[in-house]
């Protein structure tokens, strides 16, 4: 039995909207991330099947951010967008798009970023559910739509804030993973045998650190997470049984990092 006429018109109207393709992008991002995770249990992440799913997940993620940015900046002259480039870099959608592009362009060499898809997929899951609740279920001829929407709303209200902390944690732990990978490349002399691959690896590390610096400044969850880890490390290093050198080394490292990032921010503001 065909859907009622108002529903059919709603579906046709929906099919013409960019938001539907944004929703489908999130759906494919979730699907391909799940397939990447599942196939990586049986094969190397660098093998064709998991790597193909990893690339497709990033393709879907990139499409979602391109659609959002196009909708936000639609109608603006290109010259205006270029002149506002510095302010554009402060937009979270631009930051995530650039990070996804870096991951996609380096997917083959040096390879997939371990855990790199997880923050994107967490956001995709909640965007997917919200669109399903507010738009799609109201348009589709689903008999138990109200029950499904209630379940979605219960899930979102229960786990939305926790998921934001989880996404921030996944983003933060990209740094030690990438630094260990870079250290391994240095020890095994991969920087000498494959210098261009090592340079691309450093570009990924620099991109993630730059991304996290911006997220720390703009995202309350990231700031709370970093500050909490800083407090825990400081409390651990002040243990009386630990040599003072550990504490002094950490304080010097933190001072150097803070002054460097502060200098970079000051330079950015004075240009």
Phi, psi and omega in degrees: 000125182292152179296152178305157184303313179300321178295318180297317178296322178296321178294319178296320178295321180294321181295338180272351185270144177293334183296327178297318181287331171297316178298315179296324176300317177294321179298315179291327177298316178296314181299309184289330175293317177298319179292323176299313181298315184293314183287338179290344176289331187253341180224163176296142177301341180272352179285166191300316186292304178298322180295321178297317177295321178300314179296318180294324176299315179294322176302315180295319179298314180299317180300318181298318181288325177297318179298315180299312182293325177295318180293322182290318187254013180298135179093346179281139175297148180301322180298323178293318180297317179296320180293337180259022186301319182295319178288330177298324181294345177275350178283132182298324179297322177293318180298314180291324177298314181296320179295317178297322178295318178298314179298321182290318182289339179251015184296321181280317181215116014277350176131180182298147175272120182298120181081004185292334181277339191297314179300316179300318185289326176298314177296319180299320181300316182285326173296318179301311182293319180296319179292321177300318181290309190277335189235304192290315182292335177285342183259324182284147178281072181254126186291321183256037184300320182296321179295317180296317180296322177296319178296318179298315182294323177296317180296313182296315181294329181280325190241000184299308182293320178298322181292329177294320175293321179296317178297317178297322178296317178299320179294316183295321183280001169294328185296304179300325178298314181289323179294320177295320177296319178293320178297320177299318179297324179290314182295319182274008178061027177293334177296334180273319183284326181223073186298322182292323176295320179293322177297317178297324177297318178294326177298319178297315179300312180298320181296317181293317179296317178297319178299315182292327177299316178292321179294324178297322181286331191247341188246121185294327181292317178295318181297314179297321181294311180297316180296323179292320177293322178299317179295317180296318179295318179298317179296321179294318183287341178272008176296133186298336182277349179272140177300148182295335181300325178298315181295316180295321179297318179294318180296321178293318178298315181295320179296317179296316180296315181296316181292323179294313180293323177295322178294318179297320180293320179296318178298320181297321182285331185269354179285000000 
